[in-house]
Structure formats: C-alpha cells, structure tokens
Amino acid sequence: MVSMKTPLLVIILSLGTVLPALASLPQRAQVLAGIRSSTDGLNCWGTTLYTAGLRKHVTYASDKEFTRTLDSKNLCRKLNVGEKIIAGAVGAIRSDINGSLEELHGFLVLNGDAIFTKKDFTYQTTSEIRSMKKDFSIFAELAKDQDATFEKCGPQASATGLSQAAKSCSTWIDFYVCEPGKGLSAEIGSKAGRELDRELQSIILEVESLYKSGSTMSSDQMNAMIERMSPLMSKIMEHEIPAEKEALFVMYESLAYQFTSVYLEQKTKSEIRD
C-alpha cells in the first residue's frame, strides 16, 4: 500500500511501471494473480509454464519439467544475444554450479522490467507482477554469485555460453519465445505413450482440484490415489520411446511433489478432526 508520505515522484514512477504491466497481463495470469492456496505447491516454474500456455494445470512444476519444456524444439526457441525480448517471452534465471546448469527462477515477461511469476512454492506467496531486476538480484544472491549484477549479467548477457564467459557471468537469464499449446503432452505421439499421458493428466487434474479447493479427502481416497500413482510410475519407466519417457517422467516428478504437499495437508486436517 502506498503511504501518504510517499513522494509524489515515486508514486508516478511506480504507476508508470505497473499500469503498462497490468495492461499486458495475459488472461491466464489474470486468473492466478493474487490467488492463495491452503497448501504449498504452485511455484515460479509452474506459474510461468501455465501463463505461457505451456501447461494445463495450476500446480507445482519441477526444474526438470521447466528445462525439458523450454528445450523442446516443437514448443520453444531460445532468443539469441541482441534479439528483442518481447512481451510474453519466458525468462529463465540460471546458474553454472560446478559445471552443471541449475534452474533458479522462471518468469513471463510483461513490459520492460515487469514480469509475472511467483517468488516460491509456499502457500504464503501469490503469483504476481514483480521486477526482473530485483528477482535477478535475489536469485544471484541465493546462488552465492557475488559478481553477478543485472547490468552485467542481465538480458544483454543471455543465450550463448561464450557471452556468459566473456562477461564472467555464472548466473544469467535465458529468454525463449514459445508456442502456446499442450506443453510436453504434445511431445508424446505413440499410442502407448498417449495412454500413459491420459492417465497421468487425469491424476494431475484430481490433485489440482484438491490443491485449488482445499477440500478434504478421506484416507481411503488418498490411498486409492497412491495405488494409481505407483504402477503408473513403473509403466512410465518401462516405456520404450526415450524422448516420450523423459517427458512423462518429468511431469510425473512434478505431480509427485504436488501430491506430497496435498497429502501432508490432508493428513494434518485428519489429525485435527480426530
């Protein structure tokens, strides 16, 4: 909330950033903005994939699902250094940790410095308009990269490894333009793979409904869902098409985390009732 003591110039500058961002807020982002859940789950990667039209469900997404989606040539294209970063582009704040790429944060570009994302996976935070520059600083600090500044390692240092090395950036932002669609489900074309995906999406839909509504399930219902998930994992691991198996696995991994959060919430409610 703006205080009556806030200088007029600060208010004007703030509105100059926020109002254009609000005007460019995609419909899917409008659905999520400010909504809270009763349990942990939805995070920056889930928010970003959903608002970019690369995911159907409003639930937790793992870093692996985020990376796998952006790396799909059928879904996204990484912008090269110097290309214009347009509204609707997906941003990925990444770090090189001991020679391994680590996903730190994801967001949807709105207007200028304004982005749409979620700070973390906890129920206390909401999907909201944030500052690209501020979020970069937060996650560079979490990566213990003291040399990474937004001016040196921000948008102008994105894309190629040579660009990162030239600017001594071990934390940077990559940007992608993506085609809204079915997300990783679009990568699955075989009959057996589509059957596994339908079963997986059905369970995700049930967990999403519980996550969003905060409604209560009986222990028998929860156990029945576990009994569906366990054999599905085995089927996915036995699937013979590597690319489809990878896509199914990362989606299942995201589901497993979200289900665990819902399960713990349900267990707490049950203990309170008893």
C-alpha positions in Angstrom: 0.0 0.0 0.0 1.3 3.5 -0.9 1.7 5.7 2.2 0.5 9.3 2.2 4.1 10.1 3.0 5.4 8.5 -0.2 6.9 11.2 -2.5 4.7 12.0 -5.5 7.5 11.3 -7.9 7.9 7.7 -6.5 4.2 7.1 -6.9 4.2 8.4 -10.5 7.3 6.2 -11.4 5.6 3.2 -9.8 2.4 3.7 -11.7 4.5 4.1 -14.9 5.8 0.6 -14.4 2.7 -1.1 -13.0 0.0 0.2 -15.3 1.5 -0.9 -18.6 2.2 -4.3 -17.0 -1.4 -4.6 -15.9 -2.5 -3.8 -19.4 -0.3 -6.5 -20.9 -1.3 -9.2 -18.3 -2.3 -12.3 -20.2 -5.7 -13.9 -19.4 -4.1 -16.9 -17.7 -2.0 -14.5 -15.5 -5.2 -12.6 -14.5 -6.7 -15.9 -13.3 -3.7 -16.6 -11.0 -2.9 -13.0 -9.8 -3.2 -12.8 -6.0 -4.8 -16.2 -5.5 -3.7 -18.1 -2.4 -3.9 -21.8 -1.7 -4.2 -23.7 1.6 -1.1 -25.8 0.9 2.3 -25.5 -0.7 2.7 -26.3 -4.4 2.5 -23.7 -7.2 5.9 -22.2 -7.8 7.7 -19.9 -10.3 8.1 -22.7 -12.9 4.5 -23.8 -12.6 3.2 -20.3 -12.8 5.4 -19.5 -15.8 4.6 -22.6 -17.8 0.8 -22.1 -17.1 0.7 -18.4 -18.0 2.8 -19.0 -21.2 0.2 -21.6 -22.3 2.7 -24.5 -22.0 0.9 -26.3 -19.2 -2.8 -27.1 -18.5 -2.5 -27.4 -14.7 -2.0 -24.8 -11.9 0.3 -26.9 -9.8 4.0 -27.3 -8.8 6.4 -27.8 -11.7 9.9 -29.2 -11.2 13.0 -27.6 -12.5 13.4 -30.6 -14.9 9.9 -30.1 -16.3 10.7 -26.4 -16.9 14.0 -27.2 -18.6 12.6 -30.0 -20.7 9.7 -27.8 -21.9 12.0 -24.9 -22.9 14.4 -27.2 -24.6 11.7 -28.7 -26.8 12.2 -27.5 -30.4 8.5 -28.1 -31.0 7.5 -25.7 -28.3 10.1 -23.0 -27.7 13.0 -21.2 -29.3 15.8 -19.6 -27.3 16.5 -16.0 -28.2 20.0 -15.1 -29.4 22.0 -12.3 -28.0 20.7 -9.0 -29.4 17.2 -10.3 -30.3 14.4 -8.2 -28.9 12.8 -9.5 -25.8 9.1 -9.3 -26.4 6.1 -9.4 -24.0 5.1 -13.0 -23.5 8.6 -14.3 -23.7 9.7 -16.8 -21.0 12.7 -15.9 -18.9 14.9 -18.5 -17.1 17.4 -17.3 -14.4 20.1 -19.9 -14.4 23.5 -20.5 -12.8 26.5 -22.6 -13.6 27.2 -24.5 -10.3 30.3 -26.7 -10.5 29.9 -27.0 -14.3 26.3 -28.0 -14.1 23.4 -25.8 -15.3 20.9 -25.1 -12.4 17.5 -23.6 -12.8 17.0 -20.8 -10.3 13.8 -19.0 -11.3 11.3 -18.6 -14.1 9.0 -15.8 -15.2 6.8 -14.4 -18.0 8.0 -11.1 -19.5 5.3 -8.4 -19.4 6.5 -4.9 -20.1 10.0 -3.5 -19.6 11.2 -4.6 -16.2 7.8 -6.0 -15.2 7.5 -9.8 -15.1 4.8 -12.2 -13.9 5.9 -15.0 -11.6 5.7 -16.5 -8.1 8.5 -16.0 -5.5 8.5 -19.6 -4.2 6.3 -22.7 -3.8 4.8 -21.8 -0.4 1.1 -21.1 0.2 2.0 -17.8 1.8 3.1 -16.2 -1.6 1.0 -15.5 -4.6 1.6 -15.2 -8.4 2.1 -11.5 -9.0 3.8 -8.7 -11.0 7.4 -8.4 -10.0 10.7 -6.7 -11.0 13.0 -8.7 -13.3 16.0 -6.7 -11.9 15.1 -7.3 -8.3 14.4 -11.0 -8.8 17.7 -11.5 -10.6 19.5 -9.9 -7.7 17.6 -12.2 -5.2 18.4 -15.4 -7.0 22.0 -14.5 -7.8 22.5 -13.9 -4.1 20.9 -17.3 -3.4 23.4 -18.8 -5.8 26.2 -17.1 -3.9 27.2 -15.3 -7.1 28.6 -12.0 -5.7 29.9 -10.9 -9.1 26.5 -11.2 -10.9 24.8 -7.9 -11.4 21.8 -7.2 -13.5 23.7 -4.6 -15.6 26.4 -7.1 -16.4 24.6 -10.4 -16.5 21.0 -9.5 -17.2 19.2 -9.6 -20.6 22.1 -8.4 -22.6 24.2 -11.4 -21.4 21.7 -14.1 -22.2 21.8 -17.1 -24.6 25.3 -18.3 -25.6 27.9 -19.7 -23.3 30.5 -17.5 -25.0 28.6 -14.5 -23.9 28.5 -15.6 -20.3 32.2 -16.4 -20.3 33.1 -13.0 -21.9 31.2 -11.2 -19.2 32.3 -13.5 -16.4 28.7 -14.4 -15.6 28.0 -17.7 -13.8 24.4 -16.5 -13.2 22.4 -15.2 -16.2 19.0 -15.0 -17.9 18.0 -17.0 -21.0 14.8 -15.9 -22.9 12.5 -18.1 -25.0 9.6 -17.4 -27.4 7.1 -20.3 -27.2 4.0 -21.5 -28.9 1.1 -21.9 -26.5 -0.3 -25.5 -26.7 -0.4 -28.7 -24.9 3.1 -28.5 -23.4 5.1 -31.7 -23.1 2.0 -33.7 -23.9 2.4 -32.6 -27.4 5.8 -34.4 -27.5 4.0 -37.8 -27.0 2.8 -39.4 -30.2 2.8 -43.1 -29.8 -0.4 -45.0 -28.8 1.2 -46.4 -25.6 2.6 -43.0 -24.7 -0.7 -41.2 -25.2 -2.4 -43.7 -22.9 0.2 -43.1 -20.2 -0.2 -39.4 -20.6 -4.0 -39.5 -20.4 -3.7 -41.5 -17.1 -1.1 -39.1 -15.8 -3.1 -36.0 -16.7 -6.2 -37.5 -15.1 -4.4 -37.8 -11.7 -2.8 -34.4 -12.1 -6.3 -32.9 -12.6 -7.6 -34.6 -9.4 -4.6 -33.3 -7.4 -5.0 -29.8 -8.9 -8.7 -29.8 -7.9 -7.7 -30.7 -4.3 -4.9 -28.1 -4.3 -7.0 -25.3 -5.5 -10.1 -26.0 -3.5 -8.5 -27.1 -0.2 -11.3 -29.6 0.2 -10.8 -32.7 2.3 -10.3 -36.3 1.1 -10.7 -39.4 3.3 -7.7 -41.6 3.9 -9.3 -44.3 1.7 -9.5 -41.8 -1.2 -5.9 -40.7 -0.7 -4.7 -44.3 -0.5 -6.6 -45.1 -3.7 -4.8 -42.3 -5.5 -1.4 -43.6 -4.3 -2.4 -47.0 -5.6 -3.0 -45.4 -9.0 0.3 -43.5 -9.0 2.7 -46.3 -8.1 2.0 -48.6 -11.0 1.9 -45.6 -13.4 5.5 -44.8 -12.5 6.5 -48.4 -13.3 4.7 -48.2 -16.7 6.5 -44.9 -17.5 9.9 -46.4 -16.7 9.1 -49.4 -18.9 8.0 -47.2 -21.9 10.2 -47.9 -24.9 10.5 -44.5 -26.5 13.2 -42.5 -24.7 12.0 -38.9 -25.6 8.4 -39.8 -24.5 9.6 -41.5 -21.4 11.6 -38.4 -20.4 8.7 -36.1 -21.0 6.3 -38.3 -19.0 8.9 -38.8 -16.2 9.4 -35.0 -15.6 5.7 -34.4 -15.5 5.2 -37.3 -13.0 8.0 -35.9 -10.9 6.2 -32.6 -10.6 2.9 -34.4 -9.8 4.7 -36.4 -7.0 5.8 -33.3 -5.3 2.4 -31.6 -5.5 0.7 -34.8 -4.3 3.0 -35.0 -1.3 2.1 -31.4 -0.3 -1.6 -32.2 -0.7 -1.2 -35.5 1.2 0.5 -33.8 4.1 -2.2 -31.1 4.2 -4.9 -33.8 4.2 -3.2 -35.7 6.9 -3.0 -32.6 9.1 -6.7 -32.0 8.6 -7.5 -35.6 9.5 -5.4 -35.4 12.7 -7.2 -32.1 13.7 -10.6 -33.8 13.2 -9.6 -36.8 15.3 
